[in-house]
Amino acid sequence: MGSHPDADLHASATGPAAKIVEAHQKEEPLKLYSGWFCPFVQRAWTVLEEKSIPYQYIEVNPYNKPKSLLDLNPRGLVPTLQYDNKPLYESTVICEFLEEAFPTHTPHLLPSDPYDRARTRIWTDFCTTRIIPSFHRLLQFQPMSDKEGLEEARREFLGKWREFAAEMEGEGPFFMGKEPGLIDFVVAPWALRLWVFDHYKEGLGLPAEGKGGEDEATWARFRKWLKAIEERPSLKNTMSEKEHYLPIYQRYADNTAQSELAKATRKGRGVP
Ligand SMILES: N[C@@H](CCC(=O)N[C@@H](CS)C(=O)NCC(=O)O)C(=O)O
């Protein structure tokens, strides 16, 4: 096991995502500098796909930053967008930008009602400040050495998803109702990686149907949302094969990369 993600990282997208990558190799003025494995990339990537915006997909390894990436983004993070020869970065900024810069491309993912737009931003912030950090905390727990800590991290993480689910509109299935919106694509990449915990942390313990106790209605709504997310083509088709994500997560699970994880969390950077 290498001590740097670079060592274990599969070079390119596989499975469904490989087909989309293949279809976006042609030179286009709009370029997405991407890492196939990155959940922050998946936010921007799904918005491009949803809205059928023409773009060129460029795979880079952000742990072994090529000059082409650093020239655009001194932070050297993916996703980075090149638009009209100018750089843009930060996944949530990119998503809103795409919505505004391509107004004729549908579906519109930001709600037209200002209150609902504000709610989108509140729950985007919740994802950044609550869901992602507790995803990282759970990832770094060592089940063997600290059972109690693991349980607490697991409870905390589930609690964040319950809180998110409790805010979802009526019957759904999406966060704001029948149609998907930006908030779904901002949060979905972490929901689509929950299987990682089944693999390394003795299961996440998401309540199964009828097993949610007094929160059953909330968990039922969450399961419905998750199913809709899993079936949405833009999300399904930007995922690679599970086996290639595993070595990346293994590094956090087996303690080789915990200081890196702590540093990334402190700096507002992500880990896959
Ligand atoms: N806040 C950034 C986070 C992006 C991010 O951290 N991406 C990771 C890959 S998943 C990266 O590029 N890491 C390289 C590094 O930390 O140097 C965003 O939302 O776009």
The ligand as an SDF file (V2000), in Angstrom:
LIG
                    3D

 20 19  0  0  0  0  0  0  0  0999 V2000
  -13.4800   22.4810   -1.8910 N   0  0  0  0  0  0  0  0  0  0  0  0
  -13.0610   21.8630   -3.1410 C   0  0  0  0  0  0  0  0  0  0  0  0
  -12.5050   20.4750   -2.8320 C   0  0  0  0  0  0  0  0  0  0  0  0
  -11.9430   19.7680   -4.0580 C   0  0  0  0  0  0  0  0  0  0  0  0
  -10.9480   18.6660   -3.6460 C   0  0  0  0  0  0  0  0  0  0  0  0
  -10.4690   18.6570   -2.5130 O   0  0  0  0  0  0  0  0  0  0  0  0
  -10.6320   17.7390   -4.5730 N   0  0  0  0  0  0  0  0  0  0  0  0
   -9.6460   16.7270   -4.2640 C   0  0  0  0  0  0  0  0  0  0  0  0
   -9.8840   15.4060   -4.9670 C   0  0  0  0  0  0  0  0  0  0  0  0
  -11.3790   14.6370   -4.4050 S   0  0  0  0  0  0  0  0  0  0  0  0
   -8.2700   17.2320   -4.7260 C   0  0  0  0  0  0  0  0  0  0  0  0
   -8.1500   17.8260   -5.7830 O   0  0  0  0  0  0  0  0  0  0  0  0
   -7.2270   16.9590   -3.9070 N   0  0  0  0  0  0  0  0  0  0  0  0
   -5.8780   17.3050   -4.2220 C   0  0  0  0  0  0  0  0  0  0  0  0
   -5.1530   17.9240   -3.0550 C   0  0  0  0  0  0  0  0  0  0  0  0
   -5.7030   17.9410   -1.9240 O   0  0  0  0  0  0  0  0  0  0  0  0
   -4.0270   18.4110   -3.2420 O   0  0  0  0  0  0  0  0  0  0  0  0
  -14.2590   21.7950   -4.0950 C   0  0  0  0  0  0  0  0  0  0  0  0
  -15.4000   21.7930   -3.6170 O   0  0  0  0  0  0  0  0  0  0  0  0
  -14.0650   21.7840   -5.3280 O   0  0  0  0  0  0  0  0  0  0  0  0
  1  2  1  0
  2  3  1  0
  2 18  1  0
  3  4  1  0
  4  5  1  0
  5  6  2  0
  5  7  1  0
  7  8  1  0
  8  9  1  0
  8 11  1  0
  9 10  1  0
 11 12  2  0
 11 13  1  0
 13 14  1  0
 14 15  1  0
 15 16  2  0
 15 17  1  0
 18 19  2  0
 18 20  1  0
M  END
$$$$
